[in-house]
Amino acid sequence: MSVTQAQQRRRSAVAAVGEATPPNRFVLTLDLGTTTGWASLIDGAIHSGTVSLRPSRYDGGGLRYLRFRGWLDSVVEDSGIPGAIHFEEVRRHVSTDSAHVYGGLLATLTAWCEQKRIPYQGVPVGTIKRFIAGKGNADKAAVIAAVRARGFNPADDNEADALAILLWAAETQGGVR
């Protein structure tokens, strides 16, 4: 695919999301984990990336969560208060450690949202995968490929998941339609 075709697909995806989202609405989506994927829609423009919450060997057990809260605060400083936050709702984890990290990040996020009075919603993994890749049990490569087919270039599966959640939220109005 040429650069021009990729740019056109991205413009079409942004336009479709922009049509489904009210103007001046800021939506943030997250794939929670040690490497947290994020995507935002602000005034019809989509931005995405990842933030590393990996602790150093000298960090205490709670520093990862303080770092995440600080990152959320910086998002508000840079872009304003989100009208909604959607995150990937994971019910099964590969390891106990990943379950603990996810639970801590989820607790930090939901407490922060409650404090700021920001509506938040978990979106089941199968819902996201079915929406973006057509199969509720699609693997990471299929999700990345489906997001790329929509004109985006995610660096990894975390960013691809956050973009998929953002597209789902915009096109279904947060699951309403």
C-alpha positions as a Markdown table, in Angstrom:
| # | Residue | x | y | z |
|---|---|---|---|---|
| 1 | Met | 0.0 | 0.0 | 0.0 |
| 2 | Ser | 1.4 | 3.4 | -0.9 |
| 3 | Val | 1.8 | 6.2 | 1.6 |
| 4 | Thr | -1.0 | 8.1 | -0.2 |
| 5 | Gln | -3.4 | 5.1 | 0.2 |
| 6 | Ala | -2.5 | 4.8 | 3.9 |
| 7 | Gln | -3.0 | 8.5 | 4.5 |
| 8 | Gln | -6.4 | 8.4 | 2.7 |
| 9 | Arg | -7.6 | 5.4 | 4.9 |
| 10 | Arg | -6.5 | 7.3 | 8.0 |
| 11 | Arg | -8.3 | 10.4 | 6.9 |
| 12 | Ser | -11.4 | 8.3 | 6.2 |
| 13 | Ala | -11.2 | 6.7 | 9.7 |
| 14 | Val | -10.7 | 10.1 | 11.3 |
| 15 | Ala | -13.7 | 11.4 | 9.4 |
| 16 | Ala | -15.9 | 8.5 | 10.4 |
| 17 | Val | -14.9 | 8.9 | 14.0 |
| 18 | Gly | -15.4 | 12.7 | 13.8 |
| 19 | Glu | -18.9 | 12.2 | 12.4 |
| 20 | Ala | -19.8 | 9.9 | 15.2 |
| 21 | Thr | -18.5 | 12.1 | 18.0 |
| 22 | Pro | -19.9 | 15.5 | 19.0 |
| 23 | Pro | -17.6 | 18.4 | 18.3 |
| 24 | Asn | -15.3 | 19.6 | 21.2 |
| 25 | Arg | -15.6 | 16.2 | 22.9 |
| 26 | Phe | -12.4 | 14.7 | 24.3 |
| 27 | Val | -12.5 | 10.9 | 24.6 |
| 28 | Leu | -9.6 | 8.9 | 26.1 |
| 29 | Thr | -9.2 | 5.1 | 25.7 |
| 30 | Leu | -6.7 | 2.9 | 27.6 |
| 31 | Asp | -5.3 | -0.6 | 27.4 |
| 32 | Leu | -4.0 | -0.9 | 31.0 |
| 33 | Gly | -0.8 | -2.7 | 31.7 |
| 34 | Thr | 2.9 | -2.2 | 32.4 |
| 35 | Thr | 3.0 | -0.7 | 28.9 |
| 36 | Thr | -0.3 | 1.2 | 28.8 |
| 37 | Gly | -1.7 | 1.9 | 25.3 |
| 38 | Trp | -3.7 | 5.1 | 25.0 |
| 39 | Ala | -5.6 | 6.9 | 22.3 |
| 40 | Ser | -7.5 | 10.1 | 22.3 |
| 41 | Leu | -10.0 | 11.9 | 20.2 |
| 42 | Ile | -9.9 | 15.7 | 20.6 |
| 43 | Asp | -11.9 | 17.9 | 18.2 |
| 44 | Gly | -11.9 | 15.2 | 15.5 |
| 45 | Ala | -8.1 | 14.5 | 15.7 |
| 46 | Ile | -6.9 | 11.1 | 16.9 |
| 47 | His | -3.6 | 10.8 | 18.8 |
| 48 | Ser | -2.2 | 7.6 | 20.3 |
| 49 | Gly | 0.8 | 6.1 | 21.9 |
| 50 | Thr | 2.1 | 4.1 | 24.9 |
| 51 | Val | 3.3 | 5.0 | 28.3 |
| 52 | Ser | 5.7 | 2.7 | 30.2 |
| 53 | Leu | 4.8 | 2.1 | 33.9 |
| 54 | Arg | 7.6 | -0.4 | 34.4 |
| 55 | Pro | 9.2 | 0.2 | 37.8 |
| 56 | Ser | 13.0 | 0.5 | 38.2 |
| 57 | Arg | 14.7 | -1.9 | 40.7 |
| 58 | Tyr | 14.7 | 0.9 | 43.2 |
| 59 | Asp | 11.0 | 1.8 | 43.0 |
| 60 | Gly | 8.6 | 1.0 | 45.8 |
| 61 | Gly | 5.6 | -1.2 | 45.1 |
| 62 | Gly | 3.2 | 1.8 | 44.7 |
| 63 | Leu | 5.3 | 4.0 | 42.5 |
| 64 | Arg | 3.9 | 2.5 | 39.3 |
| 65 | Tyr | 0.4 | 3.7 | 40.3 |
| 66 | Leu | 1.6 | 7.1 | 41.4 |
| 67 | Arg | 3.4 | 7.4 | 38.0 |
| 68 | Phe | 0.1 | 6.4 | 36.2 |
| 69 | Arg | -1.9 | 9.0 | 38.2 |
| 70 | Gly | 0.7 | 11.6 | 37.4 |
| 71 | Trp | 0.4 | 10.7 | 33.7 |
| 72 | Leu | -3.4 | 11.0 | 33.9 |
| 73 | Asp | -3.0 | 14.4 | 35.5 |
| 74 | Ser | -0.6 | 15.5 | 32.7 |
| 75 | Val | -3.2 | 14.4 | 30.1 |
| 76 | Val | -5.7 | 16.8 | 31.8 |
| 77 | Glu | -3.2 | 19.6 | 31.9 |
| 78 | Asp | -2.4 | 19.2 | 28.2 |
| 79 | Ser | -5.9 | 18.4 | 26.8 |
| 80 | Gly | -8.5 | 19.2 | 29.4 |
| 81 | Ile | -10.9 | 16.9 | 31.2 |
| 82 | Pro | -12.1 | 14.0 | 29.1 |
| 83 | Gly | -15.8 | 13.7 | 28.4 |
| 84 | Ala | -15.4 | 9.9 | 28.8 |
| 85 | Ile | -12.8 | 7.3 | 29.4 |
| 86 | His | -13.1 | 3.7 | 28.0 |
| 87 | Phe | -10.7 | 1.0 | 28.9 |
| 88 | Glu | -10.1 | -2.7 | 28.0 |
| 89 | Glu | -11.9 | -4.8 | 30.6 |
| 90 | Val | -9.8 | -7.9 | 31.1 |
| 91 | Arg | -11.3 | -10.8 | 33.1 |
| 92 | Arg | -8.5 | -13.4 | 32.7 |
| 93 | His | -4.8 | -12.9 | 32.9 |
| 94 | Val | -1.8 | -14.9 | 31.9 |
| 95 | Ser | -0.1 | -14.6 | 35.3 |
| 96 | Thr | -0.9 | -13.5 | 38.9 |
| 97 | Asp | 1.5 | -10.6 | 38.6 |
| 98 | Ser | -0.2 | -9.2 | 35.5 |
| 99 | Ala | -3.6 | -9.6 | 37.3 |
| 100 | His | -2.2 | -7.6 | 40.2 |
| 101 | Val | -0.8 | -4.8 | 38.0 |
| 102 | Tyr | -4.0 | -4.6 | 36.1 |
| 103 | Gly | -6.1 | -4.5 | 39.3 |
| 104 | Gly | -3.9 | -1.7 | 40.7 |
| 105 | Leu | -4.0 | 0.3 | 37.5 |
| 106 | Leu | -7.8 | -0.2 | 37.3 |
| 107 | Ala | -8.2 | 0.9 | 41.0 |
| 108 | Thr | -6.1 | 4.0 | 40.3 |
| 109 | Leu | -8.0 | 4.9 | 37.1 |
| 110 | Thr | -11.5 | 4.5 | 38.6 |
| 111 | Ala | -10.6 | 6.4 | 41.8 |
| 112 | Trp | -9.1 | 9.2 | 39.7 |
| 113 | Cys | -12.2 | 9.3 | 37.4 |
| 114 | Glu | -14.5 | 9.4 | 40.4 |
| 115 | Gln | -12.5 | 12.2 | 42.0 |
| 116 | Lys | -12.6 | 14.2 | 38.7 |
| 117 | Arg | -16.3 | 13.2 | 37.9 |
| 118 | Ile | -15.3 | 11.7 | 34.6 |
| 119 | Pro | -17.5 | 8.9 | 33.3 |
| 120 | Tyr | -15.7 | 5.7 | 32.6 |
| 121 | Gln | -16.5 | 2.3 | 31.0 |
| 122 | Gly | -14.8 | -1.0 | 30.7 |
| 123 | Val | -15.2 | -2.7 | 27.3 |
| 124 | Pro | -14.8 | -6.5 | 27.3 |
| 125 | Val | -11.8 | -7.9 | 25.3 |
| 126 | Gly | -14.1 | -10.0 | 23.1 |
| 127 | Thr | -16.2 | -7.0 | 22.2 |
| 128 | Ile | -13.2 | -5.0 | 21.1 |
| 129 | Lys | -11.7 | -7.9 | 19.1 |
| 130 | Arg | -15.1 | -8.7 | 17.4 |
| 131 | Phe | -15.6 | -5.1 | 16.5 |
| 132 | Ile | -12.1 | -4.4 | 15.0 |
| 133 | Ala | -11.1 | -7.9 | 13.6 |
| 134 | Gly | -14.4 | -9.7 | 13.2 |
| 135 | Lys | -13.6 | -12.4 | 15.7 |
| 136 | Gly | -13.9 | -12.3 | 19.5 |
| 137 | Asn | -10.9 | -14.5 | 19.9 |
| 138 | Ala | -8.6 | -12.7 | 17.3 |
| 139 | Asp | -4.9 | -12.7 | 18.2 |
| 140 | Lys | -2.8 | -9.7 | 18.7 |
| 141 | Ala | -1.5 | -9.8 | 15.1 |
| 142 | Ala | -5.0 | -9.7 | 13.7 |
| 143 | Val | -6.0 | -6.7 | 15.9 |
| 144 | Ile | -2.8 | -4.8 | 14.8 |
| 145 | Ala | -3.6 | -5.7 | 11.1 |
| 146 | Ala | -7.2 | -4.5 | 11.4 |
| 147 | Val | -6.1 | -1.2 | 13.0 |
| 148 | Arg | -3.5 | -0.7 | 10.3 |
| 149 | Ala | -6.2 | -1.5 | 7.6 |
| 150 | Arg | -8.1 | 1.5 | 9.0 |
| 151 | Gly | -5.1 | 3.7 | 8.3 |
| 152 | Phe | -3.3 | 3.8 | 11.7 |
| 153 | Asn | 0.3 | 2.7 | 12.4 |
| 154 | Pro | 0.4 | 1.4 | 16.0 |
| 155 | Ala | 3.8 | 0.8 | 17.5 |
| 156 | Asp | 2.6 | -2.4 | 19.3 |
| 157 | Asp | -0.5 | -4.3 | 20.4 |
| 158 | Asn | -1.1 | -2.0 | 23.4 |
| 159 | Glu | -1.5 | 1.1 | 21.1 |
| 160 | Ala | -3.5 | -1.0 | 18.6 |
| 161 | Asp | -5.9 | -2.1 | 21.4 |
| 162 | Ala | -6.3 | 1.5 | 22.6 |
| 163 | Leu | -7.0 | 2.7 | 19.0 |
| 164 | Ala | -9.5 | -0.2 | 18.5 |
| 165 | Ile | -11.3 | 0.8 | 21.7 |
| 166 | Leu | -11.4 | 4.5 | 20.5 |
| 167 | Leu | -12.9 | 3.5 | 17.1 |
| 168 | Trp | -15.4 | 1.2 | 18.9 |
| 169 | Ala | -16.4 | 4.0 | 21.3 |
| 170 | Ala | -16.8 | 6.6 | 18.5 |
| 171 | Glu | -18.6 | 4.3 | 16.1 |
| 172 | Thr | -21.0 | 2.8 | 18.6 |
| 173 | Gln | -21.3 | 5.9 | 20.8 |
| 174 | Gly | -19.9 | 4.0 | 23.7 |
| 175 | Gly | -21.9 | 0.9 | 23.0 |
| 176 | Val | -25.3 | 2.7 | 22.6 |
| 177 | Arg | -25.8 | 1.7 | 19.0 |
